[in-house]
Amino acid sequence: MRRSSATIFFAVLSFSLLLYISISNTTPRFNFGNSAVDQVYSNYSAWHECLKKNISFYEGNPDGLWGNMWRGIKLCETINEMKGLFIGDYPNSDETKRHIVPKMQLPSVIITLGIGHDTGAEEKLIKGLPHGSEFFGADPMHEINENLYTKLPGKYFPFAVGDTAGFADASVLVNTTYMTKTVVNVDIIYFLKQLVRRDFIDDIWIDGEGAEYGLFDHFFNGGKFDQNGITICQFNIEIHAPDSLQKKLFHDFIFRLLKDKRYAIYRPVQGHHMRLFMLNFANEECVYKYIL
């Protein structure tokens, strides 16, 4: 009996060890024993102090910030503490999206808000992402956009996405011309939680033809993304030519981001509109996946 019991015990133990090893080798896991955020804190702090130094004299001056912030961003992304980032460029016909591919073979969730008859950037990005990565795109003009996006392959949604649900006037691309049309608008929280059904977003590309102003406060600490358990690791955003009120909204957005110390800002493109790329330094999984 003793010999039989010992044999059974060691058989069970061996099976358990083999099962553990098998699971460990096939299931991606993050080890948060040593805080990833703590490991990059000094790098982020150096960037933060650099940008704060270069734009602080525009605090209270929305016009000045709009016209001059790009200089500080370009300067600060070249400091030694930021040189380890590999920000990729993914051009389409009229602009360039930015993205850092994951350092681990873990699938990504990429969201496009405003497809604009052009998936050139997505087509390039998908080639460099791990198998199983997902693309979700929304644009109220389904002609052309639906066909392009589903060929990625991606999941297409035939409406605009913004801060509130309902009908809204939006500038949309019809053939080759932008026109103002009344479109169906879906609340971004409902879109992410109920339709996309993902709460960890690797990158979101926002080209809302003005709807982006209503999304600014979602990114703040304690904002609607936080309230709904949604994490955004990276995002590209196009800020469309602002009026005086919108310049004030943009001004407050940038200085609140600096206060929150979550995102760093890179790759400004300044013209009639402004394009920015932002990276999350305050979430453990984002840092492990894209920064360390």
C-alpha positions as CSV (number, residue, x, y, z in Angstrom):
1,M,0.0,0.0,0.0
2,R,2.8,2.4,0.8
3,R,4.6,1.8,-2.4
4,S,1.3,2.2,-4.4
5,S,0.4,5.4,-2.6
6,A,3.9,6.8,-3.2
7,T,3.6,5.9,-6.9
8,I,0.3,7.6,-7.2
9,F,1.6,10.7,-5.3
10,F,4.6,11.2,-7.6
11,A,2.5,10.5,-10.7
12,V,0.0,13.3,-9.7
13,L,2.9,15.6,-8.8
14,S,4.6,15.0,-12.2
15,F,1.4,15.6,-14.1
16,S,0.8,18.9,-12.1
17,L,4.3,20.1,-12.9
18,L,3.9,19.3,-16.6
19,L,0.5,21.1,-16.7
20,Y,2.0,24.2,-15.0
21,I,4.9,24.3,-17.4
22,S,2.6,23.9,-20.4
23,I,0.3,26.7,-19.3
24,S,3.2,28.9,-18.4
25,N,4.7,28.5,-21.9
26,T,1.5,29.1,-23.8
27,T,-0.3,31.8,-21.9
28,P,1.2,35.3,-22.1
29,R,1.4,36.7,-18.6
30,F,2.7,40.0,-17.1
31,N,4.9,39.9,-14.0
32,F,4.2,43.1,-12.1
33,G,6.4,42.2,-9.2
34,N,8.6,45.2,-10.0
35,S,6.5,48.1,-11.0
36,A,7.0,48.9,-14.7
37,V,5.7,52.4,-14.1
38,D,8.4,53.0,-11.4
39,Q,11.1,51.7,-13.8
40,V,10.2,54.4,-16.4
41,Y,9.4,57.2,-13.9
42,S,12.7,59.0,-14.3
43,N,12.4,58.9,-18.1
44,Y,8.9,60.3,-18.0
45,S,9.9,62.9,-15.4
46,A,12.7,64.1,-17.6
47,W,10.3,64.5,-20.6
48,H,7.7,66.1,-18.4
49,E,10.1,68.7,-17.0
50,C,11.4,69.5,-20.5
51,L,8.0,70.1,-22.0
52,K,6.8,72.1,-18.9
53,K,9.9,74.3,-19.2
54,N,9.3,74.9,-22.9
55,I,5.5,75.7,-22.8
56,S,4.8,77.0,-19.3
57,F,5.0,80.6,-20.5
58,Y,2.0,79.9,-22.8
59,E,-0.2,78.9,-19.8
60,G,-3.1,81.3,-19.9
61,N,-2.4,82.1,-23.6
62,P,-4.3,79.7,-25.9
63,D,-3.3,81.5,-29.1
64,G,0.4,81.3,-28.1
65,L,0.2,77.6,-27.2
66,W,-1.6,76.7,-30.4
67,G,1.1,78.3,-32.5
68,N,4.2,77.4,-30.6
69,M,3.7,74.1,-28.7
70,W,5.1,72.0,-31.5
71,R,8.6,73.4,-31.0
72,G,8.7,72.2,-27.3
73,I,7.4,68.7,-28.2
74,K,9.9,68.2,-31.0
75,L,12.8,69.3,-28.7
76,C,11.7,67.1,-25.8
77,E,11.2,63.9,-27.7
78,T,14.9,64.0,-28.6
79,I,16.3,64.0,-25.0
80,N,18.4,61.0,-24.0
81,E,15.6,59.6,-21.8
82,M,13.3,59.2,-24.8
83,K,15.8,57.8,-27.3
84,G,14.8,54.2,-26.5
85,L,11.3,54.6,-28.0
86,F,10.7,53.1,-31.4
87,I,7.8,55.2,-32.8
88,G,6.9,53.9,-36.2
89,D,5.5,55.9,-39.0
90,Y,2.5,54.6,-41.0
91,P,1.6,56.9,-43.8
92,N,-1.6,57.0,-45.8
93,S,-2.4,59.3,-48.7
94,D,-2.5,62.6,-46.8
95,E,-1.1,62.0,-43.3
96,T,1.1,59.8,-41.1
97,K,-0.2,57.8,-38.1
98,R,2.3,56.8,-35.4
99,H,2.4,53.5,-33.5
100,I,4.8,51.5,-31.3
101,V,4.5,47.8,-32.0
102,P,4.4,45.5,-29.0
103,K,7.7,44.2,-27.6
104,M,5.9,40.9,-26.8
105,Q,4.0,38.7,-29.2
106,L,0.7,39.8,-27.8
107,P,-2.3,40.8,-30.0
108,S,-3.3,44.5,-30.3
109,V,-6.6,46.3,-30.5
110,I,-6.5,49.2,-32.9
111,I,-9.5,51.5,-33.4
112,T,-10.0,54.1,-36.1
113,L,-12.5,56.9,-35.6
114,G,-12.9,58.5,-39.0
115,I,-11.7,56.3,-41.8
116,G,-11.9,58.9,-44.6
117,H,-11.7,56.6,-47.6
118,D,-8.2,55.6,-46.7
119,T,-6.8,52.6,-44.9
120,G,-3.2,52.8,-46.1
121,A,-1.9,53.3,-42.6
122,E,-3.8,50.4,-41.2
123,E,-2.7,48.1,-44.1
124,K,0.9,48.9,-43.3
125,L,0.4,48.5,-39.5
126,I,-1.4,45.1,-39.7
127,K,1.7,43.5,-41.3
128,G,3.8,44.2,-38.3
129,L,1.4,43.2,-35.5
130,P,1.1,39.8,-33.8
131,H,-1.4,37.3,-35.0
132,G,-4.8,37.8,-33.5
133,S,-4.7,41.6,-33.5
134,E,-8.1,43.3,-34.1
135,F,-9.1,46.4,-36.0
136,F,-12.3,48.3,-35.4
137,G,-13.3,51.3,-37.5
138,A,-16.2,53.8,-37.4
139,D,-17.2,56.3,-40.1
140,P,-20.7,57.5,-41.0
141,M,-20.1,57.3,-44.7
142,H,-20.3,53.6,-45.5
143,E,-19.6,53.9,-49.2
144,I,-15.9,53.0,-49.8
145,N,-15.1,53.0,-46.1
146,E,-16.9,49.7,-45.3
147,N,-15.3,47.9,-48.2
148,L,-11.8,49.2,-47.4
149,Y,-12.0,48.5,-43.7
150,T,-13.5,45.0,-43.9
151,K,-10.7,44.0,-46.3
152,L,-8.0,44.6,-43.6
153,P,-9.8,42.5,-42.2
154,G,-11.5,44.8,-39.6
155,K,-14.9,45.4,-38.1
156,Y,-16.7,48.4,-39.6
157,F,-19.4,50.6,-37.9
158,P,-21.5,53.0,-40.0
159,F,-21.7,56.0,-37.7
160,A,-19.6,58.7,-36.1
161,V,-18.3,58.3,-32.5
162,G,-18.1,61.2,-30.1
163,D,-18.8,62.3,-26.5
164,T,-22.6,62.0,-26.7
165,A,-25.2,59.9,-28.6
166,G,-27.8,61.4,-31.0
167,F,-27.7,63.3,-34.3
168,A,-24.9,65.8,-35.0
169,D,-23.6,67.9,-37.9
170,A,-20.3,66.6,-39.1
171,S,-17.8,67.3,-41.8
172,V,-17.6,64.1,-43.8
173,L,-15.8,63.0,-47.0
174,V,-18.2,62.5,-49.9
175,N,-16.4,61.4,-53.0
176,T,-13.4,63.8,-52.9
177,T,-15.0,66.7,-51.1
178,Y,-15.7,67.4,-47.4
179,M,-19.4,68.3,-46.8
180,T,-21.4,69.1,-43.6
181,K,-24.0,66.4,-43.1
182,T,-26.3,65.3,-40.2
183,V,-25.0,61.9,-39.1
184,V,-25.8,59.4,-36.3
185,N,-23.4,59.9,-33.4
186,V,-22.6,57.1,-30.9
187,D,-21.2,57.8,-27.4
188,I,-17.6,56.6,-27.3
189,I,-18.1,54.7,-23.9
190,Y,-21.1,52.8,-25.3
191,F,-19.1,52.1,-28.5
192,L,-16.1,50.7,-26.6
193,K,-18.0,48.8,-23.9
194,Q,-21.0,47.5,-25.7
195,L,-20.1,47.3,-29.4
196,V,-16.3,46.8,-29.6
197,R,-16.4,45.1,-26.1
198,R,-12.8,45.8,-25.4
199,D,-11.5,47.8,-22.4
200,F,-7.8,47.6,-23.1
201,I,-7.1,49.6,-26.3
202,D,-3.6,49.5,-27.7
203,D,-4.1,52.5,-30.0
204,I,-7.0,54.7,-31.1
205,W,-6.7,56.9,-34.1
206,I,-9.0,59.9,-33.7
207,D,-9.9,62.0,-36.8
208,G,-13.4,63.3,-35.8
209,E,-13.5,66.5,-37.9
210,G,-14.1,68.5,-34.7
211,A,-15.7,65.9,-32.5
212,E,-12.3,65.4,-30.8
213,Y,-12.8,68.5,-28.6
214,G,-15.6,66.7,-26.8
215,L,-13.4,63.8,-26.0
216,F,-10.5,65.7,-24.3
217,D,-11.8,65.2,-20.8
218,H,-12.2,61.4,-21.3
219,F,-8.4,61.1,-21.1
220,F,-8.0,62.9,-17.8
221,N,-7.2,61.1,-14.6
222,G,-10.7,60.2,-13.2
223,G,-12.3,61.0,-16.6
224,K,-14.9,58.8,-18.4
225,F,-12.3,56.2,-19.6
226,D,-11.1,55.7,-16.0
227,Q,-14.7,55.6,-14.7
228,N,-15.5,52.8,-17.1
229,G,-12.3,50.8,-16.7
230,I,-11.0,51.6,-20.1
231,T,-7.2,51.9,-20.7
232,I,-5.8,53.6,-23.8
233,C,-2.1,52.9,-24.3
234,Q,-1.4,55.0,-27.4
235,F,-3.5,57.5,-29.4
236,N,-3.2,59.6,-32.5
237,I,-5.4,62.7,-32.5
238,E,-6.0,65.3,-35.2
239,I,-7.0,68.7,-33.7
240,H,-9.0,70.5,-36.3
241,A,-8.6,74.2,-37.0
242,P,-9.9,75.8,-33.8
243,D,-11.9,78.9,-33.1
244,S,-11.2,80.9,-29.9
245,L,-13.2,78.7,-27.7
246,Q,-11.7,75.5,-29.1
247,K,-8.2,77.0,-28.6
248,K,-9.1,77.4,-24.9
249,L,-10.3,73.8,-24.8
250,F,-7.0,72.6,-26.4
251,H,-5.0,74.8,-24.0
252,D,-6.8,73.3,-21.0
253,F,-6.4,69.8,-22.4
254,I,-2.6,70.0,-22.7
255,F,-2.0,71.6,-19.3
256,R,-4.3,69.0,-17.7
257,L,-2.4,66.2,-19.3
258,L,0.8,67.6,-17.9
259,K,-0.8,67.9,-14.5
260,D,-2.1,64.3,-14.6
261,K,1.4,62.9,-15.6
262,R,-0.1,60.0,-17.6
263,Y,0.7,60.7,-21.3
264,A,3.8,61.9,-23.1
265,I,3.3,63.8,-26.3
266,Y,5.3,63.3,-29.5
267,R,5.5,63.9,-33.3
268,P,3.6,67.1,-33.7
269,V,2.5,68.1,-37.2
270,Q,1.4,71.8,-37.2
271,G,-0.6,73.4,-39.9
272,H,-4.2,74.4,-40.4
273,H,-4.8,71.4,-38.1
274,M,-2.5,69.8,-35.6
275,R,-1.7,66.1,-35.3
276,L,-0.2,64.6,-32.1
277,F,0.8,61.1,-30.9
278,M,0.5,60.2,-27.2
279,L,1.9,57.4,-25.1
280,N,0.7,56.1,-21.7
281,F,3.5,56.0,-19.1
282,A,1.2,55.4,-16.1
283,N,-0.3,52.0,-16.8
284,E,1.6,48.8,-15.9
285,E,0.5,46.8,-18.9
286,C,1.0,49.6,-21.4
287,V,4.6,50.2,-20.1
288,Y,5.5,46.5,-20.2
289,K,4.1,46.1,-23.7
290,Y,5.4,49.2,-25.3
291,I,8.1,51.0,-23.3
292,L,10.3,48.7,-21.3
